[in-house]
Amino acid sequence: MRTHFQDLLQYNLHFNQLLIQNFLENNSAWSERSKNLLNHILNAHQIWNARILNQDTMGVWEVHADDSLLHINSDNFNSSFKILTEREFSDIICYRNSQGKEFKNTIQQVLFHLINHSTYHRGQIATLMKQSGLEPINTDYIFYKRHF
């Protein structure tokens, strides 16, 4: 199971990097909504890692300097990889969501959600890219497995 999650985290890292690079190269063509979603993907990943590691979190919709996005993505991957290697999937974390409501989930559930959440928003960005006249990036997992 750990190997599978390592693969999913690498998939997530890879396609986030491609999206960030596309954004940096085509910044003026990206819609504000796309820019906000890209930052949100990175923020949410950091927030979930921080909840597990009992660290401070970024704002859910915080917008970062363009030149920091690749670094944030890499830090997110490294933190998740650390969690994957040092914690048990069955460990339960208690946390509050952005509205202050308390929840409990296993680390496995959180890591799966983190990947799924990123995939969902990358799909939204692909639609917005097409609407902006940009060629969307195919971020399907099966595409990743066929080529990488």
VMD Tcl script that builds the backbone (N, CA, C; Angstrom):
set m [mol new atoms 444]
animate dup $m
set s [atomselect $m all]
$s set {name element resname resid chain x y z} {
  {N N MET 1 A 0.830 -1.196 0.000}
  {CA C MET 1 A 0.000 0.000 0.000}
  {C C MET 1 A 0.872 1.257 0.000}
  {N N ARG 2 A 1.971 1.230 0.751}
  {CA C ARG 2 A 2.846 2.404 0.784}
  {C C ARG 2 A 3.421 2.700 -0.602}
  {N N THR 3 A 3.777 1.659 -1.313}
  {CA C THR 3 A 4.311 1.849 -2.667}
  {C C THR 3 A 3.277 2.513 -3.560}
  {N N HIS 4 A 2.033 2.103 -3.427}
  {CA C HIS 4 A 0.959 2.705 -4.220}
  {C C HIS 4 A 0.813 4.195 -3.886}
  {N N PHE 5 A 0.860 4.538 -2.620}
  {CA C PHE 5 A 0.744 5.947 -2.240}
  {C C PHE 5 A 1.977 6.748 -2.657}
  {N N GLN 6 A 3.159 6.124 -2.628}
  {CA C GLN 6 A 4.350 6.806 -3.144}
  {C C GLN 6 A 4.149 7.158 -4.615}
  {N N ASP 7 A 3.603 6.208 -5.357}
  {CA C ASP 7 A 3.331 6.426 -6.775}
  {C C ASP 7 A 2.316 7.551 -6.968}
  {N N LEU 8 A 1.254 7.548 -6.176}
  {CA C LEU 8 A 0.235 8.599 -6.285}
  {C C LEU 8 A 0.810 9.971 -5.940}
  {N N LEU 9 A 1.664 10.025 -4.942}
  {CA C LEU 9 A 2.282 11.303 -4.580}
  {C C LEU 9 A 3.213 11.798 -5.681}
  {N N GLN 10 A 3.937 10.885 -6.320}
  {CA C GLN 10 A 4.809 11.279 -7.428}
  {C C GLN 10 A 3.984 11.748 -8.625}
  {N N TYR 11 A 2.879 11.079 -8.887}
  {CA C TYR 11 A 1.940 11.512 -9.929}
  {C C TYR 11 A 1.441 12.922 -9.634}
  {N N ASN 12 A 1.052 13.158 -8.402}
  {CA C ASN 12 A 0.551 14.467 -7.993}
  {C C ASN 12 A 1.631 15.540 -8.168}
  {N N LEU 13 A 2.835 15.244 -7.712}
  {CA C LEU 13 A 3.966 16.162 -7.852}
  {C C LEU 13 A 4.209 16.494 -9.320}
  {N N HIS 14 A 4.254 15.463 -10.157}
  {CA C HIS 14 A 4.564 15.628 -11.577}
  {C C HIS 14 A 3.580 16.562 -12.273}
  {N N PHE 15 A 2.286 16.293 -12.103}
  {CA C PHE 15 A 1.315 17.097 -12.834}
  {C C PHE 15 A 1.110 18.476 -12.217}
  {N N ASN 16 A 1.326 18.611 -10.933}
  {CA C ASN 16 A 1.332 19.959 -10.361}
  {C C ASN 16 A 2.489 20.766 -10.948}
  {N N GLN 17 A 3.662 20.121 -11.091}
  {CA C GLN 17 A 4.815 20.806 -11.678}
  {C C GLN 17 A 4.515 21.246 -13.109}
  {N N LEU 18 A 3.913 20.355 -13.896}
  {CA C LEU 18 A 3.585 20.714 -15.278}
  {C C LEU 18 A 2.612 21.881 -15.335}
  {N N LEU 19 A 1.610 21.860 -14.468}
  {CA C LEU 19 A 0.655 22.970 -14.442}
  {C C LEU 19 A 1.332 24.276 -14.029}
  {N N ILE 20 A 2.180 24.207 -13.026}
  {CA C ILE 20 A 2.887 25.410 -12.578}
  {C C ILE 20 A 3.767 25.950 -13.703}
  {N N GLN 21 A 4.489 25.067 -14.384}
  {CA C GLN 21 A 5.342 25.506 -15.487}
  {C C GLN 21 A 4.513 26.137 -16.602}
  {N N ASN 22 A 3.357 25.543 -16.906}
  {CA C ASN 22 A 2.477 26.118 -17.915}
  {C C ASN 22 A 2.009 27.497 -17.480}
  {N N PHE 23 A 1.641 27.617 -16.229}
  {CA C PHE 23 A 1.211 28.906 -15.686}
  {C C PHE 23 A 2.320 29.945 -15.809}
  {N N LEU 24 A 3.542 29.571 -15.443}
  {CA C LEU 24 A 4.652 30.519 -15.491}
  {C C LEU 24 A 4.957 30.957 -16.923}
  {N N GLU 25 A 4.770 30.050 -17.880}
  {CA C GLU 25 A 5.040 30.360 -19.291}
  {C C GLU 25 A 3.896 31.113 -19.962}
  {N N ASN 26 A 2.677 30.939 -19.482}
  {CA C ASN 26 A 1.486 31.513 -20.126}
  {C C ASN 26 A 0.661 32.345 -19.156}
  {N N ASN 27 A 1.314 32.961 -18.210}
  {CA C ASN 27 A 0.643 33.655 -17.114}
  {C C ASN 27 A -0.471 34.575 -17.584}
  {N N SER 28 A -0.219 35.350 -18.608}
  {CA C SER 28 A -1.214 36.339 -19.043}
  {C C SER 28 A -2.456 35.692 -19.646}
  {N N ALA 29 A -2.340 34.449 -20.118}
  {CA C ALA 29 A -3.491 33.762 -20.714}
  {C C ALA 29 A -4.322 33.007 -19.674}
  {N N TRP 30 A -3.761 32.782 -18.502}
  {CA C TRP 30 A -4.489 32.063 -17.456}
  {C C TRP 30 A -5.520 32.996 -16.824}
  {N N SER 31 A -6.711 32.474 -16.606}
  {CA C SER 31 A -7.757 33.250 -15.935}
  {C C SER 31 A -7.434 33.375 -14.443}
  {N N GLU 32 A -8.027 34.375 -13.809}
  {CA C GLU 32 A -7.851 34.542 -12.361}
  {C C GLU 32 A -8.342 33.306 -11.618}
  {N N ARG 33 A -9.440 32.736 -12.081}
  {CA C ARG 33 A -9.987 31.533 -11.441}
  {C C ARG 33 A -8.973 30.392 -11.498}
  {N N SER 34 A -8.313 30.222 -12.653}
  {CA C SER 34 A -7.302 29.169 -12.793}
  {C C SER 34 A -6.133 29.407 -11.848}
  {N N LYS 35 A -5.676 30.652 -11.780}
  {CA C LYS 35 A -4.566 30.995 -10.881}
  {C C LYS 35 A -4.942 30.703 -9.428}
  {N N ASN 36 A -6.160 31.074 -9.066}
  {CA C ASN 36 A -6.619 30.821 -7.695}
  {C C ASN 36 A -6.719 29.332 -7.404}
  {N N LEU 37 A -7.211 28.553 -8.367}
  {CA C LEU 37 A -7.317 27.104 -8.169}
  {C C LEU 37 A -5.942 26.456 -8.048}
  {N N LEU 38 A -4.987 26.910 -8.848}
  {CA C LEU 38 A -3.634 26.367 -8.760}
  {C C LEU 38 A -3.053 26.612 -7.367}
  {N N ASN 39 A -3.190 27.823 -6.874}
  {CA C ASN 39 A -2.725 28.126 -5.517}
  {C C ASN 39 A -3.487 27.309 -4.481}
  {N N HIS 40 A -4.786 27.141 -4.687}
  {CA C HIS 40 A -5.614 26.375 -3.753}
  {C C HIS 40 A -5.164 24.914 -3.676}
  {N N ILE 41 A -4.813 24.325 -4.813}
  {CA C ILE 41 A -4.311 22.942 -4.821}
  {C C ILE 41 A -3.100 22.831 -3.892}
  {N N LEU 42 A -2.177 23.760 -4.045}
  {CA C LEU 42 A -0.958 23.737 -3.223}
  {C C LEU 42 A -1.265 24.014 -1.760}
  {N N ASN 43 A -2.154 24.967 -1.515}
  {CA C ASN 43 A -2.521 25.303 -0.135}
  {C C ASN 43 A -3.186 24.127 0.564}
  {N N ALA 44 A -4.143 23.502 -0.111}
  {CA C ALA 44 A -4.868 22.383 0.498}
  {C C ALA 44 A -3.913 21.240 0.832}
  {N N HIS 45 A -2.978 20.968 -0.064}
  {CA C HIS 45 A -1.991 19.917 0.188}
  {C C HIS 45 A -1.180 20.264 1.442}
  {N N GLN 46 A -0.740 21.506 1.527}
  {CA C GLN 46 A 0.030 21.931 2.694}
  {C C GLN 46 A -0.805 21.848 3.965}
  {N N ILE 47 A -2.061 22.239 3.871}
  {CA C ILE 47 A -2.949 22.217 5.040}
  {C C ILE 47 A -3.113 20.796 5.565}
  {N N TRP 48 A -3.336 19.834 4.674}
  {CA C TRP 48 A -3.502 18.446 5.120}
  {C C TRP 48 A -2.218 17.912 5.744}
  {N N ASN 49 A -1.069 18.201 5.112}
  {CA C ASN 49 A 0.204 17.800 5.722}
  {C C ASN 49 A 0.349 18.411 7.109}
  {N N ALA 50 A 0.060 19.698 7.222}
  {CA C ALA 50 A 0.216 20.409 8.498}
  {C C ALA 50 A -0.716 19.859 9.567}
  {N N ARG 51 A -1.905 19.454 9.176}
  {CA C ARG 51 A -2.827 18.860 10.154}
  {C C ARG 51 A -2.249 17.570 10.721}
  {N N ILE 52 A -1.624 16.787 9.873}
  {CA C ILE 52 A -1.018 15.532 10.329}
  {C C ILE 52 A 0.210 15.817 11.187}
  {N N LEU 53 A 1.005 16.786 10.780}
  {CA C LEU 53 A 2.274 17.074 11.448}
  {C C LEU 53 A 2.167 18.126 12.554}
  {N N ASN 54 A 0.947 18.583 12.835}
  {CA C ASN 54 A 0.717 19.616 13.855}
  {C C ASN 54 A 1.555 20.871 13.603}
  {N N GLN 55 A 1.459 21.383 12.386}
  {CA C GLN 55 A 2.178 22.592 11.991}
  {C C GLN 55 A 1.187 23.687 11.617}
  {N N ASP 56 A 1.698 24.881 11.436}
  {CA C ASP 56 A 0.867 25.998 10.984}
  {C C ASP 56 A 0.447 25.765 9.538}
  {N N THR 57 A -0.729 26.287 9.207}
  {CA C THR 57 A -1.260 26.079 7.860}
  {C C THR 57 A -1.292 27.379 7.064}
  {N N MET 58 A -1.283 27.210 5.753}
  {CA C MET 58 A -1.496 28.331 4.836}
  {C C MET 58 A -2.987 28.628 4.810}
  {N N GLY 59 A -3.344 29.756 4.235}
  {CA C GLY 59 A -4.749 30.051 4.014}
  {C C GLY 59 A -5.282 29.224 2.855}
  {N N VAL 60 A -6.518 28.797 2.943}
  {CA C VAL 60 A -7.117 27.938 1.916}
  {C C VAL 60 A -7.024 28.584 0.534}
  {N N TRP 61 A -7.281 29.875 0.445}
  {CA C TRP 61 A -7.271 30.587 -0.844}
  {C C TRP 61 A -6.124 31.595 -0.932}
  {N N GLU 62 A -5.082 31.387 -0.136}
  {CA C GLU 62 A -3.912 32.270 -0.176}
  {C C GLU 62 A -3.266 32.215 -1.566}
  {N N VAL 63 A -2.870 33.365 -2.077}
  {CA C VAL 63 A -2.194 33.438 -3.374}
  {C C VAL 63 A -0.720 33.741 -3.117}
  {N N HIS 64 A 0.146 32.943 -3.730}
  {CA C HIS 64 A 1.588 33.034 -3.505}
  {C C HIS 64 A 2.278 33.721 -4.678}
  {N N ALA 65 A 3.479 34.184 -4.430}
  {CA C ALA 65 A 4.307 34.728 -5.509}
  {C C ALA 65 A 4.544 33.622 -6.536}
  {N N ASP 66 A 4.492 33.993 -7.798}
  {CA C ASP 66 A 4.650 33.006 -8.866}
  {C C ASP 66 A 5.927 32.189 -8.712}
  {N N ASP 67 A 7.014 32.854 -8.336}
  {CA C ASP 67 A 8.297 32.161 -8.254}
  {C C ASP 67 A 8.420 31.236 -7.044}
  {N N SER 68 A 7.399 31.172 -6.200}
  {CA C SER 68 A 7.436 30.274 -5.039}
  {C C SER 68 A 6.632 28.991 -5.263}
  {N N LEU 69 A 5.870 28.919 -6.339}
  {CA C LEU 69 A 4.938 27.800 -6.525}
  {C C LEU 69 A 5.641 26.452 -6.665}
  {N N LEU 70 A 6.706 26.388 -7.457}
  {CA C LEU 70 A 7.426 25.116 -7.611}
  {C C LEU 70 A 8.019 24.663 -6.279}
  {N N HIS 71 A 8.521 25.598 -5.511}
  {CA C HIS 71 A 9.099 25.282 -4.199}
  {C C HIS 71 A 8.022 24.760 -3.238}
  {N N ILE 72 A 6.863 25.397 -3.225}
  {CA C ILE 72 A 5.764 24.948 -2.361}
  {C C ILE 72 A 5.343 23.541 -2.756}
  {N N ASN 73 A 5.236 23.290 -4.050}
  {CA C ASN 73 A 4.856 21.965 -4.532}
  {C C ASN 73 A 5.865 20.911 -4.076}
  {N N SER 74 A 7.134 21.223 -4.200}
  {CA C SER 74 A 8.186 20.298 -3.776}
  {C C SER 74 A 8.148 20.069 -2.261}
  {N N ASP 75 A 7.972 21.131 -1.498}
  {CA C ASP 75 A 7.859 20.998 -0.037}
  {C C ASP 75 A 6.666 20.130 0.347}
  {N N ASN 76 A 5.551 20.323 -0.346}
  {CA C ASN 76 A 4.364 19.510 -0.071}
  {C C ASN 76 A 4.652 18.030 -0.297}
  {N N PHE 77 A 5.288 17.726 -1.424}
  {CA C PHE 77 A 5.629 16.337 -1.728}
  {C C PHE 77 A 6.539 15.770 -0.643}
  {N N ASN 78 A 7.576 16.508 -0.285}
  {CA C ASN 78 A 8.527 16.020 0.721}
  {C C ASN 78 A 7.855 15.780 2.069}
  {N N SER 79 A 6.959 16.664 2.466}
  {CA C SER 79 A 6.241 16.478 3.736}
  {C C SER 79 A 5.339 15.252 3.682}
  {N N SER 80 A 4.629 15.084 2.573}
  {CA C SER 80 A 3.748 13.915 2.429}
  {C C SER 80 A 4.561 12.629 2.410}
  {N N PHE 81 A 5.702 12.660 1.736}
  {CA C PHE 81 A 6.555 11.478 1.680}
  {C C PHE 81 A 7.070 11.130 3.073}
  {N N LYS 82 A 7.406 12.146 3.850}
  {CA C LYS 82 A 7.846 11.929 5.235}
  {C C LYS 82 A 6.726 11.277 6.043}
  {N N ILE 83 A 5.520 11.784 5.897}
  {CA C ILE 83 A 4.361 11.200 6.586}
  {C C ILE 83 A 4.206 9.741 6.188}
  {N N LEU 84 A 4.319 9.486 4.905}
  {CA C LEU 84 A 4.144 8.137 4.371}
  {C C LEU 84 A 5.169 7.160 4.942}
  {N N THR 85 A 6.377 7.623 5.153}
  {CA C THR 85 A 7.426 6.723 5.634}
  {C C THR 85 A 7.516 6.641 7.157}
  {N N GLU 86 A 7.014 7.667 7.855}
  {CA C GLU 86 A 7.186 7.703 9.310}
  {C C GLU 86 A 5.923 7.433 10.114}
  {N N ARG 87 A 4.780 7.480 9.478}
  {CA C ARG 87 A 3.517 7.312 10.209}
  {C C ARG 87 A 2.782 6.078 9.706}
  {N N GLU 88 A 1.873 5.587 10.529}
  {CA C GLU 88 A 1.043 4.444 10.159}
  {C C GLU 88 A -0.225 4.934 9.465}
  {N N PHE 89 A -0.644 4.201 8.451}
  {CA C PHE 89 A -1.879 4.551 7.745}
  {C C PHE 89 A -3.071 4.610 8.690}
  {N N SER 90 A -3.049 3.761 9.702}
  {CA C SER 90 A -4.187 3.658 10.618}
  {C C SER 90 A -4.199 4.739 11.699}
  {N N ASP 91 A -3.117 5.515 11.811}
  {CA C ASP 91 A -3.093 6.602 12.797}
  {C C ASP 91 A -4.258 7.547 12.538}
  {N N ILE 92 A -4.914 7.942 13.610}
  {CA C ILE 92 A -6.052 8.858 13.493}
  {C C ILE 92 A -5.585 10.262 13.859}
  {N N ILE 93 A -5.957 11.207 13.019}
  {CA C ILE 93 A -5.656 12.603 13.334}
  {C C ILE 93 A -6.964 13.333 13.632}
  {N N CYS 94 A -6.892 14.227 14.574}
  {CA C CYS 94 A -8.023 15.096 14.916}
  {C C CYS 94 A -7.665 16.489 14.417}
  {N N TYR 95 A -8.605 17.135 13.768}
  {CA C TYR 95 A -8.339 18.449 13.193}
  {C C TYR 95 A -9.639 19.229 13.079}
  {N N ARG 96 A -9.495 20.493 12.814}
  {CA C ARG 96 A -10.645 21.362 12.549}
  {C C ARG 96 A -10.569 21.812 11.099}
  {N N ASN 97 A -11.731 21.817 10.440}
  {CA C ASN 97 A -11.754 22.311 9.066}
  {C C ASN 97 A -11.719 23.841 9.065}
  {N N SER 98 A -11.794 24.426 7.883}
  {CA C SER 98 A -11.676 25.888 7.780}
  {C C SER 98 A -12.839 26.622 8.443}
  {N N GLN 99 A -13.939 25.912 8.719}
  {CA C GLN 99 A -15.070 26.513 9.438}
  {C C GLN 99 A -14.997 26.260 10.947}
  {N N GLY 100 A -13.957 25.549 11.388}
  {CA C GLY 100 A -13.776 25.297 12.807}
  {C C GLY 100 A -14.427 24.022 13.320}
  {N N LYS 101 A -15.047 23.243 12.436}
  {CA C LYS 101 A -15.694 22.000 12.851}
  {C C LYS 101 A -14.638 20.906 13.017}
  {N N GLU 102 A -14.781 20.112 14.102}
  {CA C GLU 102 A -13.796 19.082 14.414}
  {C C GLU 102 A -14.129 17.766 13.718}
  {N N PHE 103 A -13.068 17.106 13.220}
  {CA C PHE 103 A -13.199 15.813 12.541}
  {C C PHE 103 A -12.051 14.903 12.941}
  {N N LYS 104 A -12.234 13.605 12.676}
  {CA C LYS 104 A -11.192 12.604 12.872}
  {C C LYS 104 A -11.153 11.731 11.626}
  {N N ASN 105 A -9.948 11.489 11.120}
  {CA C ASN 105 A -9.756 10.597 9.982}
  {C C ASN 105 A -8.419 9.898 10.118}
  {N N THR 106 A -8.279 8.776 9.427}
  {CA C THR 106 A -6.991 8.090 9.397}
  {C C THR 106 A -6.068 8.810 8.417}
  {N N ILE 107 A -4.794 8.590 8.594}
  {CA C ILE 107 A -3.815 9.178 7.679}
  {C C ILE 107 A -4.034 8.650 6.267}
  {N N GLN 108 A -4.377 7.386 6.126}
  {CA C GLN 108 A -4.646 6.843 4.794}
  {C C GLN 108 A -5.790 7.601 4.122}
  {N N GLN 109 A -6.849 7.868 4.854}
  {CA C GLN 109 A -7.982 8.607 4.293}
  {C C GLN 109 A -7.572 10.019 3.885}
  {N N VAL 110 A -6.780 10.654 4.720}
  {CA C VAL 110 A -6.339 12.021 4.432}
  {C C VAL 110 A -5.449 12.045 3.191}
  {N N LEU 111 A -4.500 11.115 3.098}
  {CA C LEU 111 A -3.615 11.088 1.936}
  {C C LEU 111 A -4.396 10.816 0.651}
  {N N PHE 112 A -5.362 9.920 0.710}
  {CA C PHE 112 A -6.175 9.665 -0.479}
  {C C PHE 112 A -6.972 10.909 -0.855}
  {N N HIS 113 A -7.559 11.552 0.145}
  {CA C HIS 113 A -8.327 12.772 -0.120}
  {C C HIS 113 A -7.442 13.849 -0.748}
  {N N LEU 114 A -6.262 14.012 -0.223}
  {CA C LEU 114 A -5.324 15.016 -0.718}
  {C C LEU 114 A -5.060 14.817 -2.214}
  {N N ILE 115 A -4.817 13.583 -2.633}
  {CA C ILE 115 A -4.584 13.282 -4.052}
  {C C ILE 115 A -5.853 13.533 -4.852}
  {N N ASN 116 A -6.971 13.027 -4.374}
  {CA C ASN 116 A -8.240 13.161 -5.084}
  {C C ASN 116 A -8.641 14.630 -5.230}
  {N N HIS 117 A -8.450 15.402 -4.194}
  {CA C HIS 117 A -8.773 16.831 -4.208}
  {C C HIS 117 A -7.955 17.556 -5.279}
  {N N SER 118 A -6.672 17.247 -5.347}
  {CA C SER 118 A -5.808 17.867 -6.356}
  {C C SER 118 A -6.264 17.496 -7.762}
  {N N THR 119 A -6.593 16.229 -7.956}
  {CA C THR 119 A -7.050 15.761 -9.265}
  {C C THR 119 A -8.317 16.484 -9.688}
  {N N TYR 120 A -9.239 16.641 -8.766}
  {CA C TYR 120 A -10.497 17.330 -9.044}
  {C C TYR 120 A -10.247 18.747 -9.553}
  {N N HIS 121 A -9.395 19.473 -8.847}
  {CA C HIS 121 A -9.144 20.863 -9.234}
  {C C HIS 121 A -8.279 20.971 -10.490}
  {N N ARG 122 A -7.392 20.010 -10.734}
  {CA C ARG 122 A -6.647 20.029 -11.998}
  {C C ARG 122 A -7.601 19.857 -13.173}
  {N N GLY 123 A -8.649 19.060 -12.988}
  {CA C GLY 123 A -9.673 18.921 -14.025}
  {C C GLY 123 A -10.389 20.236 -14.283}
  {N N GLN 124 A -10.692 20.958 -13.224}
  {CA C GLN 124 A -11.316 22.276 -13.395}
  {C C GLN 124 A -10.383 23.222 -14.150}
  {N N ILE 125 A -9.105 23.188 -13.816}
  {CA C ILE 125 A -8.137 24.053 -14.490}
  {C C ILE 125 A -8.046 23.692 -15.971}
  {N N ALA 126 A -8.089 22.404 -16.301}
  {CA C ALA 126 A -8.040 21.988 -17.709}
  {C C ALA 126 A -9.198 22.603 -18.491}
  {N N THR 127 A -10.384 22.584 -17.924}
  {CA C THR 127 A -11.553 23.193 -18.576}
  {C C THR 127 A -11.342 24.689 -18.760}
  {N N LEU 128 A -10.854 25.348 -17.734}
  {CA C LEU 128 A -10.618 26.791 -17.808}
  {C C LEU 128 A -9.509 27.134 -18.801}
  {N N MET 129 A -8.489 26.290 -18.890}
  {CA C MET 129 A -7.423 26.511 -19.871}
  {C C MET 129 A -8.001 26.482 -21.282}
  {N N LYS 130 A -8.816 25.484 -21.543}
  {CA C LYS 130 A -9.430 25.365 -22.871}
  {C C LYS 130 A -10.273 26.602 -23.179}
  {N N GLN 131 A -11.040 27.060 -22.209}
  {CA C GLN 131 A -11.863 28.258 -22.394}
  {C C GLN 131 A -11.012 29.499 -22.641}
  {N N SER 132 A -9.772 29.490 -22.158}
  {CA C SER 132 A -8.863 30.626 -22.346}
  {C C SER 132 A -8.020 30.494 -23.609}
  {N N GLY 133 A -8.271 29.440 -24.393}
  {CA C GLY 133 A -7.532 29.241 -25.635}
  {C C GLY 133 A -6.216 28.518 -25.470}
  {N N LEU 134 A -5.974 27.947 -24.302}
  {CA C LEU 134 A -4.755 27.181 -24.051}
  {C C LEU 134 A -5.030 25.694 -24.243}
  {N N GLU 135 A -3.994 24.959 -24.595}
  {CA C GLU 135 A -4.103 23.508 -24.709}
  {C C GLU 135 A -4.060 22.917 -23.302}
  {N N PRO 136 A -5.147 22.251 -22.876}
  {CA C PRO 136 A -5.137 21.668 -21.529}
  {C C PRO 136 A -4.124 20.526 -21.428}
  {N N ILE 137 A -3.620 20.340 -20.238}
  {CA C ILE 137 A -2.669 19.259 -19.970}
  {C C ILE 137 A -3.453 18.021 -19.560}
  {N N ASN 138 A -3.136 16.891 -20.193}
  {CA C ASN 138 A -3.775 15.630 -19.814}
  {C C ASN 138 A -3.142 15.169 -18.508}
  {N N THR 139 A -3.891 15.249 -17.430}
  {CA C THR 139 A -3.373 14.890 -16.107}
  {C C THR 139 A -3.974 13.588 -15.583}
  {N N ASP 140 A -4.508 12.771 -16.483}
  {CA C ASP 140 A -5.089 11.491 -16.071}
  {C C ASP 140 A -4.007 10.566 -15.517}
  {N N TYR 141 A -4.342 9.863 -14.464}
  {CA C TYR 141 A -3.396 8.934 -13.846}
  {C C TYR 141 A -2.950 7.863 -14.834}
  {N N ILE 142 A -3.876 7.326 -15.602}
  {CA C ILE 142 A -3.520 6.254 -16.543}
  {C C ILE 142 A -2.562 6.778 -17.609}
  {N N PHE 143 A -2.725 8.030 -18.021}
  {CA C PHE 143 A -1.795 8.669 -18.961}
  {C C PHE 143 A -0.403 8.729 -18.336}
  {N N TYR 144 A -0.349 9.089 -17.081}
  {CA C TYR 144 A 0.917 9.142 -16.344}
  {C C TYR 144 A 1.580 7.766 -16.327}
  {N N LYS 145 A 0.816 6.727 -16.035}
  {CA C LYS 145 A 1.374 5.375 -15.948}
  {C C LYS 145 A 1.852 4.878 -17.311}
  {N N ARG 146 A 1.205 5.312 -18.391}
  {CA C ARG 146 A 1.616 4.888 -19.732}
  {C C ARG 146 A 2.922 5.548 -20.164}
  {N N HIS 147 A 3.194 6.722 -19.653}
  {CA C HIS 147 A 4.307 7.508 -20.172}
  {C C HIS 147 A 5.444 7.768 -19.186}
  {N N PHE 148 A 5.226 7.503 -17.919}
  {CA C PHE 148 A 6.269 7.842 -16.944}
  {C C PHE 148 A 6.554 6.681 -16.019}
}
mol reanalyze $m
mol bondsrecalc $m
mol representation Tube
mol addrep $m
